[in-house]
């Protein structure tokens, strides 16, 4: 076991020495890898933050029943009794047309316009909270309420959330495709880098073979070289995204003062950071393995 570890430590430090033998070239490769990986990483973090923001804005989805204009008080009382007995309704609130008009005058700044009207154009309405807020249940309840007597229109407040979730799913697909494409590019970059390393170290490889070095012993430094370079690119990608998030959050402070939404972009989580580094390390190892398998 100790011999196996010593071989890997030797290969690890040898690959680090080779990185520093050509610092400018190595740095350029690492920066290119970092910039490439920052695109899918940044888009993933943006989608994650949008999901968090939508959760803050949406709250629990509600159903709003707008009654016909000729609905009388007796019909309203029957509807209240029906809502109380409905097994899928948690609670509800009745808003009369008079209360709705007063609220509109108070918040809308349209007192002069509303006072000029000969009659109240607003309907009586019920705001309903369902016990089960799944999209399927809410859609079924909406269809059921549309068939109730005196029901003119039923509005599902989560419709815009469904559209946003559809856009988020589309964005996630774009991130996946972009990750696959850039990961393939990273493997190709590592493949060519290791190929050049093998060509420049050909004499050293021949001497190692003559003195009895095994194929695994010769391959190991090249594998670590590609993996370390790729993981360093992953660290650069993490740093780029973290800097961008910090800069955007500084600008968001101005928006928070204007709007009442308490929202800031969250930085990359510890788990996502570890995954980014391990994934980039694995891609570099894979590209190196393909290269040494082809050229050694």
LUMTITOR-64381 format. One record per residue (C-alpha): residue number from 1; residue in three letters; z, x, y. Coordinates in pm, whole numbers. Layout:
% LUMTITOR-64381
<atom NUM, Ala, <Z, X, Y>>
...
END
This chain:
% LUMTITOR-64381
<atom 1, Unk, <0, 0, 0>>
<atom 2, Unk, <92, 278, 242>>
<atom 3, Unk, <-235, 457, 164>>
<atom 4, Unk, <-432, 139, 233>>
<atom 5, Unk, <-252, 91, 567>>
<atom 6, Unk, <-308, 454, 663>>
<atom 7, Unk, <-682, 414, 602>>
<atom 8, Unk, <-692, 108, 828>>
<atom 9, Unk, <-485, 277, 1100>>
<atom 10, Unk, <-716, 574, 1086>>
<atom 11, Unk, <-1024, 347, 1115>>
<atom 12, Unk, <-861, 152, 1400>>
<atom 13, Unk, <-783, 457, 1612>>
<atom 14, Unk, <-1118, 616, 1531>>
<atom 15, Unk, <-1295, 303, 1660>>
<atom 16, Unk, <-1085, 315, 1978>>
<atom 17, Unk, <-1185, 677, 2029>>
<atom 18, Unk, <-1551, 585, 1988>>
<atom 19, Unk, <-1508, 309, 2249>>
<atom 20, Unk, <-1373, 560, 2499>>
<atom 21, Unk, <-1644, 814, 2417>>
<atom 22, Unk, <-1891, 591, 2608>>
<atom 23, Unk, <-1663, 398, 2846>>
<atom 24, Unk, <-1933, 268, 3077>>
<atom 25, Unk, <-2149, 127, 2796>>
<atom 26, Unk, <-1846, -18, 2619>>
<atom 27, Unk, <-1721, -178, 2939>>
<atom 28, Unk, <-2060, -337, 3008>>
<atom 29, Unk, <-2074, -483, 2657>>
<atom 30, Unk, <-1721, -618, 2689>>
<atom 31, Unk, <-1795, -778, 3027>>
<atom 32, Unk, <-2115, -939, 2896>>
<atom 33, Unk, <-1924, -1080, 2599>>
<atom 34, Unk, <-1645, -1201, 2828>>
<atom 35, Unk, <-1883, -1379, 3067>>
<atom 36, Unk, <-2067, -1541, 2775>>
<atom 37, Unk, <-1743, -1670, 2619>>
<atom 38, Unk, <-1603, -1788, 2952>>
<atom 39, Unk, <-1866, -2067, 2969>>
<atom 40, Unk, <-1761, -2264, 2657>>
<atom 41, Unk, <-1395, -2176, 2714>>
<atom 42, Unk, <-1406, -2302, 3072>>
<atom 43, Unk, <-1589, -2621, 2973>>
<atom 44, Unk, <-1335, -2684, 2696>>
<atom 45, Unk, <-1047, -2646, 2941>>
<atom 46, Unk, <-1222, -2875, 3192>>
<atom 47, Unk, <-1266, -3148, 2930>>
<atom 48, Unk, <-903, -3113, 2823>>
<atom 49, Unk, <-784, -3150, 3182>>
<atom 50, Unk, <-1011, -3450, 3240>>
<atom 51, Unk, <-856, -3619, 2938>>
<atom 52, Unk, <-509, -3554, 3078>>
<atom 53, Unk, <-612, -3692, 3418>>
<atom 54, Unk, <-764, -4005, 3266>>
<atom 55, Unk, <-437, -4065, 3085>>
<atom 56, Unk, <-251, -4052, 3418>>
<atom 57, Unk, <-494, -4285, 3592>>
<atom 58, Unk, <-544, -4544, 3327>>
<atom 59, Unk, <-194, -4637, 3216>>
<atom 60, Unk, <-185, -4924, 2966>>
<atom 61, Unk, <-512, -5122, 2965>>
<atom 62, Unk, <-476, -5484, 3077>>
<atom 63, Unk, <-668, -5807, 3051>>
<atom 64, Unk, <-723, -6026, 3357>>
<atom 65, Unk, <-806, -6396, 3314>>
<atom 66, Unk, <-963, -6559, 3622>>
<atom 67, Unk, <-941, -6938, 3609>>
<atom 68, Unk, <-1194, -7191, 3726>>
<atom 69, Unk, <-1153, -7312, 4083>>
<atom 70, Unk, <-1075, -7670, 3977>>
<atom 71, Unk, <-791, -7574, 3740>>
<atom 72, Unk, <-484, -7792, 3810>>
<atom 73, Unk, <-115, -7706, 3773>>
<atom 74, Unk, <-80, -7890, 3443>>
<atom 75, Unk, <-356, -7680, 3288>>
<atom 76, Unk, <-194, -7364, 3424>>
<atom 77, Unk, <140, -7460, 3265>>
<atom 78, Unk, <-32, -7527, 2931>>
<atom 79, Unk, <-194, -7185, 2950>>
<atom 80, Unk, <142, -7021, 3029>>
<atom 81, Unk, <295, -7188, 2724>>
<atom 82, Unk, <5, -7074, 2507>>
<atom 83, Unk, <39, -6714, 2630>>
<atom 84, Unk, <414, -6713, 2554>>
<atom 85, Unk, <347, -6819, 2196>>
<atom 86, Unk, <52, -6587, 2137>>
<atom 87, Unk, <152, -6325, 1873>>
<atom 88, Unk, <-64, -6047, 2021>>
<atom 89, Unk, <49, -6070, 2383>>
<atom 90, Unk, <347, -5861, 2496>>
<atom 91, Unk, <390, -6006, 2845>>
<atom 92, Unk, <189, -6160, 3126>>
<atom 93, Unk, <202, -6225, 3499>>
<atom 94, Unk, <61, -6525, 3681>>
<atom 95, Unk, <-89, -6462, 4025>>
<atom 96, Unk, <-172, -6776, 4219>>
<atom 97, Unk, <-469, -6793, 4452>>
<atom 98, Unk, <-231, -6819, 4747>>
<atom 99, Unk, <-41, -6503, 4648>>
<atom 100, Unk, <-369, -6320, 4589>>
<atom 101, Unk, <-491, -6416, 4937>>
<atom 102, Unk, <-167, -6298, 5098>>
<atom 103, Unk, <-188, -5967, 4911>>
<atom 104, Unk, <-548, -5920, 5020>>
<atom 105, Unk, <-456, -5988, 5383>>
<atom 106, Unk, <-173, -5736, 5359>>
<atom 107, Unk, <-355, -5452, 5185>>
<atom 108, Unk, <-719, -5507, 5272>>
<atom 109, Unk, <-693, -5524, 5649>>
<atom 110, Unk, <-919, -5833, 5649>>
<atom 111, Unk, <-682, -6081, 5810>>
<atom 112, Unk, <-928, -6187, 6080>>
<atom 113, Unk, <-1209, -6241, 5831>>
<atom 114, Unk, <-991, -6434, 5585>>
<atom 115, Unk, <-843, -6654, 5857>>
<atom 116, Unk, <-1193, -6767, 5952>>
<atom 117, Unk, <-1257, -6904, 5602>>
<atom 118, Unk, <-1234, -7280, 5555>>
<atom 119, Unk, <-1093, -7248, 5201>>
<atom 120, Unk, <-938, -6991, 4972>>
<atom 121, Unk, <-1221, -6830, 4769>>
<atom 122, Unk, <-989, -6650, 4527>>
<atom 123, Unk, <-907, -6790, 4180>>
<atom 124, Unk, <-575, -6820, 4001>>
<atom 125, Unk, <-533, -6535, 3754>>
<atom 126, Unk, <-322, -6404, 3468>>
<atom 127, Unk, <-260, -6030, 3415>>
<atom 128, Unk, <-191, -5974, 3045>>
<atom 129, Unk, <-46, -5680, 2850>>
<atom 130, Unk, <-138, -5678, 2482>>
<atom 131, Unk, <91, -5544, 2210>>
<atom 132, Unk, <-195, -5349, 2055>>
<atom 133, Unk, <-403, -5162, 2316>>
<atom 134, Unk, <-673, -5035, 2081>>
<atom 135, Unk, <-1028, -5098, 2211>>
<atom 136, Unk, <-1114, -5319, 1912>>
<atom 137, Unk, <-814, -5548, 1964>>
<atom 138, Unk, <-869, -5575, 2339>>
<atom 139, Unk, <-1236, -5665, 2294>>
<atom 140, Unk, <-1145, -5930, 2038>>
<atom 141, Unk, <-880, -6077, 2270>>
<atom 142, Unk, <-1128, -6082, 2558>>
<atom 143, Unk, <-1381, -6275, 2349>>
<atom 144, Unk, <-1109, -6518, 2242>>
<atom 145, Unk, <-987, -6576, 2599>>
<atom 146, Unk, <-1338, -6646, 2725>>
<atom 147, Unk, <-1341, -6957, 2500>>
<atom 148, Unk, <-1014, -7092, 2639>>
<atom 149, Unk, <-1030, -7403, 2861>>
<atom 150, Unk, <-1043, -7331, 3237>>
<atom 151, Unk, <-1123, -6962, 3172>>
<atom 152, Unk, <-1399, -6855, 3409>>
<atom 153, Unk, <-1401, -6480, 3354>>
<atom 154, Unk, <-1198, -6224, 3155>>
<atom 155, Unk, <-1197, -5867, 3274>>
<atom 156, Unk, <-1097, -5575, 3055>>
<atom 157, Unk, <-956, -5303, 3278>>
<atom 158, Unk, <-1025, -5025, 3027>>
<atom 159, Unk, <-1405, -5057, 3042>>
<atom 160, Unk, <-1434, -4758, 3274>>
<atom 161, Unk, <-1210, -4563, 3036>>
<atom 162, Unk, <-1451, -4628, 2751>>
<atom 163, Unk, <-1737, -4493, 2963>>
<atom 164, Unk, <-1530, -4186, 3053>>
<atom 165, Unk, <-1440, -4126, 2688>>
<atom 166, Unk, <-1808, -4149, 2596>>
<atom 167, Unk, <-1887, -3885, 2859>>
<atom 168, Unk, <-1603, -3667, 2728>>
<atom 169, Unk, <-1743, -3692, 2375>>
<atom 170, Unk, <-2084, -3592, 2507>>
<atom 171, Unk, <-1925, -3298, 2689>>
<atom 172, Unk, <-1747, -3193, 2370>>
<atom 173, Unk, <-2081, -3193, 2187>>
<atom 174, Unk, <-2233, -2977, 2462>>
<atom 175, Unk, <-1938, -2734, 2434>>
<atom 176, Unk, <-1986, -2716, 2056>>
<atom 177, Unk, <-2360, -2644, 2087>>
<atom 178, Unk, <-2298, -2387, 2361>>
<atom 179, Unk, <-2028, -2219, 2150>>
<atom 180, Unk, <-2260, -2194, 1850>>
<atom 181, Unk, <-2544, -2048, 2058>>
<atom 182, Unk, <-2324, -1794, 2239>>
<atom 183, Unk, <-2144, -1702, 1917>>
<atom 184, Unk, <-2483, -1629, 1758>>
<atom 185, Unk, <-2572, -1416, 2062>>
<atom 186, Unk, <-2244, -1227, 2027>>
<atom 187, Unk, <-2314, -1155, 1660>>
<atom 188, Unk, <-2659, -1023, 1754>>
<atom 189, Unk, <-2515, -805, 2032>>
<atom 190, Unk, <-2255, -661, 1796>>
<atom 191, Unk, <-2518, -611, 1527>>
<atom 192, Unk, <-2737, -403, 1758>>
<atom 193, Unk, <-2439, -212, 1901>>
<atom 194, Unk, <-2322, -109, 1556>>
<atom 195, Unk, <-2679, -20, 1456>>
<atom 196, Unk, <-2696, 221, 1750>>
<atom 197, Unk, <-2355, 359, 1656>>
<atom 198, Unk, <-2476, 425, 1303>>
<atom 199, Unk, <-2787, 602, 1431>>
<atom 200, Unk, <-2584, 827, 1666>>
<atom 201, Unk, <-2329, 905, 1390>>
<atom 202, Unk, <-2582, 961, 1113>>
<atom 203, Unk, <-2504, 1332, 1075>>
<atom 204, Unk, <-2131, 1261, 1065>>
<atom 205, Unk, <-2189, 993, 800>>
<atom 206, Unk, <-2394, 1232, 585>>
<atom 207, Unk, <-2122, 1497, 601>>
<atom 208, Unk, <-1856, 1238, 510>>
<atom 209, Unk, <-2056, 1137, 205>>
<atom 210, Unk, <-2096, 1501, 96>>
<atom 211, Unk, <-1720, 1559, 101>>
<atom 212, Unk, <-1659, 1245, -107>>
<atom 213, Unk, <-1590, 970, 145>>
<atom 214, Unk, <-1631, 620, -1>>
<atom 215, Unk, <-1858, 354, 149>>
<atom 216, Unk, <-1555, 147, 260>>
<atom 217, Unk, <-1403, 450, 433>>
<atom 218, Unk, <-1728, 506, 629>>
<atom 219, Unk, <-1777, 139, 713>>
<atom 220, Unk, <-1424, 63, 833>>
<atom 221, Unk, <-1444, 234, 1178>>
<atom 222, Unk, <-1769, 51, 1256>>
<atom 223, Unk, <-1614, -283, 1159>>
<atom 224, Unk, <-1314, -223, 1381>>
<atom 225, Unk, <-1536, -100, 1661>>
<atom 226, Unk, <-1731, -425, 1675>>
<atom 227, Unk, <-1423, -644, 1625>>
<atom 228, Unk, <-1217, -469, 1895>>
<atom 229, Unk, <-1505, -477, 2142>>
<atom 230, Unk, <-1557, -847, 2078>>
<atom 231, Unk, <-1186, -928, 2104>>
<atom 232, Unk, <-1172, -738, 2434>>
<atom 233, Unk, <-1458, -962, 2549>>
<atom 234, Unk, <-1250, -1264, 2447>>
<atom 235, Unk, <-962, -1131, 2659>>
<atom 236, Unk, <-1202, -1092, 2955>>
<atom 237, Unk, <-1315, -1454, 2903>>
<atom 238, Unk, <-949, -1566, 2906>>
<atom 239, Unk, <-892, -1373, 3229>>
<atom 240, Unk, <-1204, -1518, 3396>>
<atom 241, Unk, <-1105, -1876, 3310>>
<atom 242, Unk, <-744, -1818, 3420>>
<atom 243, Unk, <-859, -1682, 3758>>
<atom 244, Unk, <-1099, -1974, 3809>>
<atom 245, Unk, <-825, -2228, 3725>>
<atom 246, Unk, <-588, -2061, 3971>>
<atom 247, Unk, <-849, -2069, 4249>>
<atom 248, Unk, <-933, -2435, 4181>>
<atom 249, Unk, <-564, -2530, 4179>>
<atom 250, Unk, <-525, -2378, 4524>>
<atom 251, Unk, <-800, -2610, 4650>>
<atom 252, Unk, <-651, -2907, 4463>>
<atom 253, Unk, <-338, -2876, 4676>>
<atom 254, Unk, <-541, -3007, 4970>>
<atom 255, Unk, <-658, -3306, 4765>>
<atom 256, Unk, <-305, -3382, 4648>>
<atom 257, Unk, <-200, -3415, 5011>>
<atom 258, Unk, <-478, -3673, 5069>>
<atom 259, Unk, <-456, -3869, 4743>>
<atom 260, Unk, <-141, -3973, 4560>>
<atom 261, Unk, <-247, -3824, 4226>>
<atom 262, Unk, <-17, -3551, 4102>>
<atom 263, Unk, <-269, -3339, 3915>>
<atom 264, Unk, <-341, -2972, 3863>>
<atom 265, Unk, <-557, -2794, 3611>>
<atom 266, Unk, <-350, -2655, 3327>>
<atom 267, Unk, <-402, -2299, 3210>>
<atom 268, Unk, <-511, -2210, 2859>>
<atom 269, Unk, <-234, -2287, 2614>>
<atom 270, Unk, <-75, -2020, 2397>>
<atom 271, Unk, <-239, -2163, 2082>>
<atom 272, Unk, <-583, -2178, 2243>>
<atom 273, Unk, <-544, -1821, 2373>>
<atom 274, Unk, <-460, -1690, 2026>>
<atom 275, Unk, <-752, -1884, 1877>>
<atom 276, Unk, <-993, -1743, 2138>>
<atom 277, Unk, <-889, -1384, 2061>>
<atom 278, Unk, <-896, -1431, 1683>>
<atom 279, Unk, <-1231, -1613, 1694>>
<atom 280, Unk, <-1391, -1341, 1906>>
<atom 281, Unk, <-1241, -1074, 1676>>
<atom 282, Unk, <-1388, -1252, 1372>>
<atom 283, Unk, <-1733, -1282, 1533>>
<atom 284, Unk, <-1731, -911, 1615>>
<atom 285, Unk, <-1625, -826, 1260>>
<atom 286, Unk, <-1901, -1049, 1120>>
<atom 287, Unk, <-2170, -890, 1338>>
<atom 288, Unk, <-2046, -543, 1243>>
<atom 289, Unk, <-2038, -629, 873>>
<atom 290, Unk, <-2397, -757, 886>>
<atom 291, Unk, <-2505, -439, 1061>>
<atom 292, Unk, <-2334, -190, 832>>
<atom 293, Unk, <-2452, -386, 526>>
<atom 294, Unk, <-2809, -358, 650>>
<atom 295, Unk, <-2805, 5, 769>>
<atom 296, Unk, <-2555, 181, 543>>
END
